[in-house]
Amino acid sequence: MRTGRAHLRWMARAAGLSRSRVEEVLGIVGLTNAAGKRVGSYSLGMGKRLGMAAALLGDPEILILDEPVNGLDPEGIRWIRTFLRERAASGNTVLLSSHLMGELAETVDDVVIIHHGKVVADGTLAEVIGNHFTLEEAFFALTSERAGDII
């Protein structure tokens, strides 16, 4: 039976990390009470939290996440937003990749827009949005075929 705690302990041992770090990350991601449950019984949100705990085991300075809120309920989305903001505010770097631009606009400070493998915009959120109403609107303006001819 693979529990969340057992999974993290296995990963920590493979990385030469202490068992106490497992308990720390379980607390950070809010899984302490569910750590003894089988991973197969975890909801999507709990699974994402377990993945986050695994990523945090080594206390990385740079955290790279792809679609971190995809499929989460509103509580999970709020938790991930808060966690990522706190992580960045503590001096760590958090890189997010997402197609959910409204969500990114709620979470990020800086934006890089890549289209067909090329950077078409980068800067603060306000700079990239510019005169557009939303990040999504700016994205489509910057990546439309017509915009590609201008840039």
GIMOMO-V14611 format. One record per pair of residues at least 6 apart in sequence whose ideal C-beta (glycine too) atoms are under 7 Angstrom apart, sorted by sequence separation. I is the first residue (numbers start at 0). J is the second residue. If there is no record, write none. Layout:
i & j
I & J
I & J
This chain:
i & j
11 & 17
25 & 31
87 & 93
97 & 103
128 & 134
131 & 137
140 & 146
11 & 18
86 & 93
111 & 118
112 & 119
120 & 127
127 & 134
41 & 49
54 & 62
68 & 76
71 & 79
95 & 103
112 & 120
129 & 137
11 & 20
25 & 34
128 & 137
131 & 140
8 & 18
11 & 21
83 & 93
111 & 121
124 & 134
127 & 137
38 & 49
68 & 79
95 & 106
110 & 121
33 & 45
67 & 79
95 & 107
110 & 122
8 & 21
109 & 122
7 & 21
109 & 123
110 & 124
30 & 45
108 & 123
109 & 124
112 & 127
108 & 124
4 & 21
7 & 24
107 & 124
110 & 127
7 & 25
30 & 48
29 & 48
30 & 49
28 & 48
104 & 124
4 & 25
120 & 141
30 & 52
84 & 106
119 & 141
28 & 51
83 & 106
119 & 142
28 & 52
47 & 71
62 & 86
110 & 134
80 & 105
80 & 106
112 & 138
3 & 30
25 & 52
43 & 70
44 & 71
24 & 52
27 & 55
43 & 71
44 & 72
47 & 75
67 & 95
114 & 142
62 & 91
104 & 133
112 & 141
3 & 33
4 & 34
66 & 96
104 & 134
112 & 142
3 & 34
4 & 35
24 & 55
44 & 75
60 & 91
61 & 92
62 & 93
63 & 94
64 & 95
65 & 96
66 & 97
68 & 99
103 & 134
119 & 150
2 & 34
6 & 38
24 & 56
60 & 92
101 & 133
2 & 35
3 & 36
61 & 94
2 & 36
68 & 102
100 & 134
101 & 135
2 & 37
3 & 38
100 & 135
1 & 37
2 & 38
20 & 56
0 & 37
1 & 38
100 & 138
16 & 56
16 & 57
14 & 56
6 & 49
10 & 53
14 & 57
7 & 52
11 & 56
3 & 49
7 & 53
10 & 56
7 & 56
29 & 78
